[in-house]
C-alpha cells in the first residue's frame, strides 16, 4: 500500500468544540484552553496535543446535555403568564 492510502486511515484529532473540558479564555494571545490538561493555546488543544505527542487527545469526553429536561404533561402556550394579565395600567 502507498503512504497516501495509509495516511487516510490515521485518526483525526479530537473535536475540542464537542469536549466538556474545552474552554474559551480571556487571554487574547491564547484564547483556547483545556481544563483537564491545564493549558491555553492559540490553536485547538487537541491539535497541540497531536503535534507534541503524535497521539490523539486521551482526555476527550463528549459534552453532556446540560439543558433541563422538559416537564411532561404540560403543553407550552403563547398566552401570557397569569400575573401579567392582572396588571393595571395607570395613565
LODRENNU-20139 format. One record per residue: residue in one letter; x, y, z of N, C-alpha, C in turn. Coordinates in pm, 1 decimal. Example, Ala and Ser with C-alpha at 12.3 -4.5 7.8 and 13.67 -1.06 7.14 Angstrom:
// LODRENNU-20139
ATOM  residu      n_px      n_py      n_pz     ca_px     ca_py     ca_pz      c_px      c_py      c_pz
ATOM       A    1319.0    -569.0     780.0    1230.0    -450.0     780.0    1320.0    -330.0     780.0
ATOM       S    1285.0    -225.0     708.0    1367.0    -106.0     714.0    1290.0       3.0     787.0
***
This chain:
// LODRENNU-20139
ATOM  residu      n_px      n_py      n_pz     ca_px     ca_py     ca_pz      c_px      c_py      c_pz
ATOM       X      83.7    -118.2       0.0       0.0       0.0       0.0      87.6     123.7       0.0
ATOM       X      40.1     227.3     -58.6     116.4     350.9     -62.7      97.7     429.1      66.3
ATOM       X     186.3     524.2      89.5     175.9     607.5     208.2      48.3     690.5     207.3
ATOM       X       6.7     731.6      88.7    -111.1     816.0      77.3    -234.5     744.3     131.9
ATOM       X    -252.8     617.3      97.7    -369.1     544.2     147.6    -355.4     515.4     296.9
ATOM       X    -233.5     498.2     345.8    -211.0     474.6     487.8    -245.6     598.0     569.2
ATOM       X    -209.5     716.3     520.4    -234.7     838.3     596.5    -383.0     869.8     606.5
ATOM       X    -463.6     821.4     513.0    -607.2     847.1     519.8    -673.0     767.7     632.2
ATOM       X    -604.3     664.5     683.0    -659.7     584.1     790.7    -614.2     632.5     928.3
ATOM       X    -532.8     736.5     933.1    -487.4     788.3    1061.4    -604.5     850.6    1135.8
ATOM       X    -597.2     846.0    1268.3    -702.5     905.6    1349.1    -695.6    1057.1    1340.2
ATOM       X    -811.7    1118.4    1334.3    -820.6    1263.6    1333.9    -812.4    1312.7    1478.0
ATOM       X    -763.6    1435.2    1499.8    -762.1    1489.5    1635.4    -903.8    1498.3    1691.8
ATOM       X    -915.2    1488.8    1822.8   -1045.6    1500.5    1887.4   -1103.7    1638.8    1858.6
ATOM       X   -1234.5    1648.0    1851.1   -1300.9    1775.5    1825.4   -1322.4    1847.8    1957.9
ATOM       X   -1235.7    1942.5    1988.2   -1241.4    2013.8    2115.4   -1374.5    2085.7    2137.0
ATOM       X   -1436.1    2130.9    2029.9   -1561.1    2205.2    2043.5   -1673.4    2118.7    2099.8
ATOM       X   -1658.8    1988.2    2094.0   -1759.7    1898.5    2149.8   -1711.3    1830.7    2277.8
ATOM       X   -1599.0    1877.1    2332.8   -1542.2    1819.4    2454.7   -1581.9    1902.8    2576.2
ATOM       X   -1614.4    1835.7    2686.0   -1656.5    1908.4    2805.5   -1540.4    1979.0    2876.0
ATOM       X   -1416.9    1950.4    2839.4   -1301.4    2013.8    2902.2   -1252.5    2137.5    2826.6
ATOM       X   -1306.3    2160.8    2707.8   -1264.8    2275.4    2626.5   -1321.0    2403.3    2686.5
ATOM       X   -1240.7    2510.3    2682.8   -1288.5    2639.5    2731.9   -1232.5    2751.5    2646.7
ATOM       X   -1302.9    2862.1    2647.4   -1256.7    2984.8    2584.4   -1198.8    3069.7    2696.5
ATOM       X   -1078.6    3122.2    2676.8   -1013.3    3201.1    2781.0   -1029.5    3349.7    2752.9
ATOM       X    -992.7    3431.7    2848.6    -993.3    3576.9    2832.3    -860.8    3625.8    2775.9
ATOM       X    -765.6    3538.7    2759.9    -633.0    3574.6    2710.4    -636.3    3583.5    2557.7
ATOM       X    -623.3    3705.1    2504.0    -631.6    3724.9    2358.7    -521.0    3649.7    2284.6
ATOM       X    -405.8    3632.5    2345.7    -295.5    3561.0    2282.4    -313.5    3410.1    2282.4
ATOM       X    -388.0    3360.3    2379.8    -412.1    3216.6    2393.5    -560.3    3195.8    2425.4
ATOM       X    -646.2    3208.9    2324.7    -790.7    3210.7    2350.3    -856.9    3075.7    2376.9
ATOM       X    -787.5    2967.0    2356.9    -847.7    2834.8    2375.1    -773.2    2758.2    2483.6
ATOM       X    -845.6    2677.6    2558.8    -780.3    2604.6    2666.2    -844.6    2470.8    2695.2
ATOM       X    -772.7    2391.9    2771.5    -819.9    2261.0    2815.5    -812.0    2258.6    2967.9
ATOM       X    -925.3    2241.2    3034.5    -925.6    2243.7    3180.4    -861.5    2119.1    3240.7
ATOM       X    -875.9    2003.9    3177.1    -821.2    1881.0    3233.9    -669.3    1872.8    3216.0
ATOM       X    -617.5    1926.5    3106.3    -472.2    1924.7    3084.3    -405.4    2050.4    3139.9
ATOM       X    -484.5    2154.1    3163.4    -433.8    2273.5    3228.7    -345.9    2363.0    3143.5
ATOM       X    -381.6    2383.1    3017.2    -303.6    2475.7    2935.5    -393.3    2555.7    2842.8
ATOM       X    -338.5    2669.6    2796.0    -405.4    2756.5    2699.6    -324.2    2754.4    2571.3
ATOM       X    -390.0    2783.8    2458.9    -323.3    2776.0    2330.3    -386.8    2871.3    2230.5
ATOM       X    -310.5    2902.6    2125.2    -366.6    2979.1    2014.0    -452.7    2889.6    1926.3
ATOM       X    -425.1    2761.2    1928.5    -493.2    2664.2    1844.0    -580.4    2574.3    1930.7
ATOM       X    -656.9    2488.2    1869.0    -736.5    2393.3    1946.6    -642.6    2303.3    2026.9
ATOM       X    -672.6    2280.0    2154.4    -585.4    2197.0    2237.5    -557.6    2058.8    2178.8
ATOM       X    -654.7    1998.7    2112.9    -631.8    1865.5    2054.9    -525.5    1869.7    1945.9
ATOM       X    -516.0    1981.3    1874.8    -412.6    1994.6    1772.0    -275.3    2011.0    1836.8
ATOM       X    -269.8    2081.5    1949.1    -143.5    2096.2    2022.7     -96.1    1961.0    2075.6
ATOM       X    -189.1    1883.2    2130.4    -155.1    1750.1    2182.3    -103.8    1662.0    2069.6
ATOM       X    -170.6    1666.8    1955.9    -131.4    1584.8    1839.9       7.5    1623.1    1790.0
ATOM       X      35.4    1754.9    1782.8     166.3    1796.8    1731.5     278.3    1768.5    1831.3
ATOM       X     248.9    1771.8    1960.7     351.9    1747.4    2061.5     380.6    1599.0    2083.1
ATOM       X     275.6    1516.9    2080.4     294.8    1375.5    2113.1     272.6    1279.7    1996.9
ATOM       X     206.3    1327.0    1892.8     172.8    1239.2    1781.5      50.3    1153.1    1808.2
ATOM       X     -11.9    1172.4    1922.9    -129.5    1094.4    1961.0    -253.7    1182.2    1964.2
ATOM       X    -370.1    1118.5    1955.5    -493.2    1194.1    1974.3    -511.0    1218.6    2123.7
ATOM       X    -593.5    1314.6    2157.3    -615.5    1350.0    2297.6    -679.8    1233.4    2372.3
ATOM       X    -617.8    1192.7    2481.4    -668.8    1080.9    2560.4    -767.8    1125.6    2666.8
ATOM       X    -783.8    1257.2    2684.3    -873.6    1310.5    2786.0   -1007.1    1357.6    2728.5
ATOM       X   -1029.6    1337.0    2598.6   -1152.9    1381.7    2535.1   -1274.7    1313.7    2597.0
ATOM       X   -1372.5    1395.6    2635.9   -1501.3    1345.3    2684.3   -1609.7    1429.8    2619.5
ATOM       X   -1706.3    1367.5    2553.3   -1810.6    1446.3    2487.9   -1893.7    1524.0    2589.6
ATOM       X   -1939.4    1640.7    2547.5   -2025.4    1721.7    2633.6   -2155.5    1647.4    2657.9
ATOM       X   -2209.4    1665.7    2778.1   -2339.4    1607.7    2809.1   -2445.3    1714.2    2788.8
ATOM       X   -2568.5    1673.9    2771.2   -2677.8    1768.4    2752.1   -2701.2    1841.7    2883.6
ATOM       X   -2672.4    1971.1    2886.2   -2684.2    2047.7    3009.6   -2818.5    2118.2    3022.2
ATOM       X   -2904.6    2106.0    2921.3   -3035.4    2168.8    2928.7   -3127.7    2083.3    3014.1
ATOM       X   -3209.1    2148.1    3100.4   -3300.1    2068.9    3182.4   -3406.5    2002.1    3095.5
ATOM       X   -3447.6    1885.9    3137.1   -3549.8    1812.9    3062.6   -3683.7    1883.3    3077.5
ATOM       X   -3762.2    1883.2    2970.6   -3894.8    1944.7    2976.1   -3986.5    1857.5    3060.5
ATOM       X   -4074.7    1924.9    3136.3   -4170.6    1851.9    3217.0   -4278.9    1796.6    3126.4
ATOM       X   -4310.7    1672.6    3145.5   -4414.4    1612.0    3062.0   -4551.9    1645.7    3118.6
ATOM       X   -4652.7    1642.2    3032.1   -4788.9    1669.1    3076.3   -4830.0    1813.3    3057.5
ATOM       X   -4737.0    1904.1    3043.8   -4769.3    2044.8    3022.9   -4736.0    2081.9    2880.7
ATOM       X   -4828.9    2146.7    2816.3   -4803.6    2194.6    2681.7   -4763.0    2340.4    2689.2
ATOM       X   -4669.1    2376.6    2605.4   -4627.6    2515.9    2600.2   -4735.0    2596.3    2529.8
ATOM       X   -4760.7    2716.7    2579.8   -4858.0    2803.2    2514.5   -4797.6    2941.7    2498.9
ATOM       X   -4852.4    3017.5    2409.9   -4805.6    3153.5    2386.4   -4885.1    3255.2    2466.6
ATOM       X   -4975.6    3211.3    2551.6   -5053.9    3304.9    2631.3   -4966.9    3362.4    2742.0
ATOM       X   -4995.7    3486.8    2784.4   -4914.1    3548.5    2889.1   -4933.0    3477.3    3022.3
ATOM       X   -4836.1    3494.0    3108.6   -4842.9    3434.2    3240.8   -4958.9    3496.3    3317.7
ATOM       X   -5018.1    3425.6    3411.9   -5132.7    3478.7    3485.9   -5103.6    3611.7    3554.4
ATOM       X   -4985.1    3630.2    3609.1   -4952.4    3755.8    3676.8   -4954.2    3873.1    3579.8
ATOM       X   -4915.4    3852.3    3457.0   -4911.4    3959.3    3358.4   -5051.3    4006.1    3322.2
ATOM       X   -5150.6    3918.6    3327.4   -5286.3    3957.3    3290.5   -5354.2    4037.6    3400.5
ATOM       X   -5301.2    4040.9    3521.3   -5361.0    4114.5    3632.3   -5303.8    4254.5    3648.7
ATOM       X   -5215.8    4295.3    3563.0   -5157.8    4429.1    3574.2   -5262.2    4535.0    3540.7
ATOM       X   -5256.3    4643.8    3613.9   -5343.8    4757.3    3587.2   -5256.8    4874.4    3548.2
ATOM       X   -5283.9    4930.1    3435.6   -5204.8    5041.2    3386.0   -5268.2    5172.8    3428.4
ATOM       X   -5188.2    5259.7    3485.3   -5233.7    5392.2    3525.5   -5184.9    5490.6    3421.5
ATOM       X   -5278.9    5571.4    3370.6   -5242.3    5667.1    3266.4   -5245.0    5806.2    3322.2
***
